[in-house]
């Protein structure tokens, strides 16, 4: 049983708390201490593809680009200007513009750019391409791509399928790098 509470009254308005039975918490703590992963406990650094994605919940790549352009107008500095296919890789912290061209698919994760020195930068993925699956698992939103790659450890080779801006479908094997903690 999991219990949640919103303590809208009190010293800190809007504080949300969650509680689980102590027996469950101790079992999870022992599992982590022993280094045993499970479907609910991930041990170690997640796998990382190295793509820069739009911050959108939409499964539609065109909507993802639109959301990115809208957020650029809201003050996320430097984002939202047209990018070109095959643009140079990005360094962390450098903004990625919404691409000028987008792959002709209705569902997937729009790539805004690739990070230098990552698997994505060397395997043909480019701004405007749309990732549709990783190891046969459908990728429908930017968050779903992050969730899928986080299930793998760095060094794992996965199959990535994407649609290019010219409408060509590609599949390649990619060795995941080390990603940021989740």
C-alpha positions in Angstrom: 0.0 0.0 0.0 1.3 3.5 -0.9 -0.2 6.5 0.8 0.0 10.1 -0.5 -1.0 13.3 1.1 -1.2 16.9 0.1 -0.7 19.2 3.1 -2.0 22.4 1.5 -2.3 23.9 5.0 0.6 24.4 7.3 4.0 26.0 7.2 4.8 25.1 3.6 1.8 25.3 1.3 1.4 22.6 -1.3 3.8 20.1 0.2 3.2 16.6 -1.0 4.3 13.6 1.0 4.4 9.9 0.1 4.7 7.0 2.5 5.2 3.3 2.0 5.3 0.6 4.7 8.6 0.3 6.5 8.9 -3.4 5.6 8.8 -2.5 1.9 11.2 0.4 2.3 13.7 -1.9 4.1 13.4 -4.6 1.5 14.1 -2.0 -1.3 17.1 -0.6 0.7 18.6 -4.1 1.1 18.1 -4.8 -2.6 19.9 -1.6 -3.5 22.7 -2.3 -1.0 23.2 -5.7 -2.5 23.3 -4.2 -6.0 20.3 -6.2 -7.3 18.3 -4.5 -10.0 14.7 -5.3 -10.7 11.8 -3.8 -12.6 11.4 -1.2 -9.9 15.0 -0.6 -8.9 17.7 0.5 -11.3 21.3 0.2 -10.2 24.0 2.3 -12.0 24.2 5.0 -14.6 21.5 4.8 -17.4 22.3 4.2 -21.0 22.5 7.5 -23.1 21.9 7.9 -26.8 23.1 11.5 -27.0 20.2 13.3 -28.7 18.8 16.6 -27.8 15.0 16.5 -27.7 12.1 18.9 -27.6 10.4 19.4 -24.2 7.0 18.3 -25.3 4.5 15.6 -24.3 3.0 15.3 -27.8 3.5 12.2 -29.9 3.4 14.3 -33.1 6.9 15.5 -34.1 5.4 18.6 -35.8 3.7 19.5 -32.5 7.0 18.9 -30.7 8.7 21.4 -33.0 5.9 23.9 -32.5 6.1 23.5 -28.7 9.8 24.1 -28.9 9.4 27.2 -30.9 6.7 28.5 -28.4 9.0 27.8 -25.5 11.7 29.8 -27.2 9.5 32.8 -27.4 8.9 32.4 -23.6 12.5 33.2 -22.9 14.5 30.0 -23.2 17.2 32.1 -25.0 18.5 31.2 -28.4 16.1 28.4 -29.2 13.6 28.3 -31.9 15.5 29.6 -34.9 15.6 27.3 -37.9 18.2 24.6 -37.9 19.6 22.7 -40.8 19.7 18.9 -41.4 23.2 17.6 -40.8 24.1 20.4 -38.4 27.2 20.1 -36.4 27.0 18.3 -33.1 26.2 20.3 -29.9 28.1 20.8 -26.8 26.2 20.5 -23.4 24.5 23.7 -22.5 24.4 25.0 -26.1 20.8 25.5 -27.3 19.4 23.4 -30.1 17.1 25.2 -32.5 13.9 23.6 -33.8 14.8 22.1 -37.2 13.6 23.7 -40.4 12.7 20.3 -41.9 11.0 17.4 -40.0 10.7 13.7 -41.0 7.3 12.9 -42.5 5.9 10.7 -39.8 3.0 11.2 -37.4 4.5 9.6 -34.2 7.9 9.5 -32.7 10.6 11.6 -31.0 11.9 14.7 -32.9 15.6 15.2 -32.8 16.7 18.8 -32.3 20.4 17.9 -32.3 23.1 15.4 -31.2 25.7 15.9 -28.5 29.3 15.8 -29.6 31.1 12.6 -28.7 28.0 10.5 -28.2 26.6 7.5 -30.1 24.0 9.6 -31.9 26.6 12.0 -33.3 28.4 9.3 -35.1 25.6 7.2 -36.3 23.8 9.4 -38.8 21.1 10.9 -36.6 20.5 14.5 -37.4 18.2 17.4 -36.5 14.7 16.9 -38.0 15.0 13.1 -37.9 12.3 11.3 -35.8 13.2 8.2 -33.7 10.4 5.7 -33.9 11.8 2.7 -31.9 14.7 1.4 -29.8 15.2 -2.4 -29.7 11.7 -2.9 -31.1 10.1 -0.8 -28.4 7.9 2.0 -29.8 9.1 5.5 -29.1 6.2 8.0 -29.2 7.3 11.0 -27.2 10.6 12.6 -26.0 9.9 11.2 -22.5 9.3 7.7 -23.8 12.7 7.7 -25.5 14.4 8.7 -22.3 12.5 5.9 -20.4 13.5 3.3 -22.9 17.2 4.1 -23.0 17.3 4.4 -19.2 16.5 0.7 -19.0 19.9 -0.1 -20.5 23.4 0.2 -19.1 26.2 2.2 -20.8 28.0 0.0 -23.3 24.8 -1.9 -24.3 24.2 -2.1 -28.1 20.7 -1.3 -29.1 18.9 -1.1 -32.4 17.6 2.4 -33.2 15.0 3.0 -36.0 14.3 6.5 -37.2 12.8 8.3 -40.2 15.0 10.8 -41.9 13.8 14.2 -43.1 13.8 12.9 -46.7 11.3 10.1 -45.7 13.9 7.3 -45.7 13.6 4.8 -42.8 16.9 3.9 -41.1 17.9 1.3 -38.5 21.4 1.0 -37.0 23.0 -0.6 -34.0 24.2 2.0 -31.4 26.4 1.5 -28.4 24.9 3.6 -25.6 27.1 5.9 -23.5 26.8 7.1 -19.9 23.8 9.3 -19.3 23.1 11.8 -16.6 21.6 10.4 -13.4 17.8 10.0 -13.5 
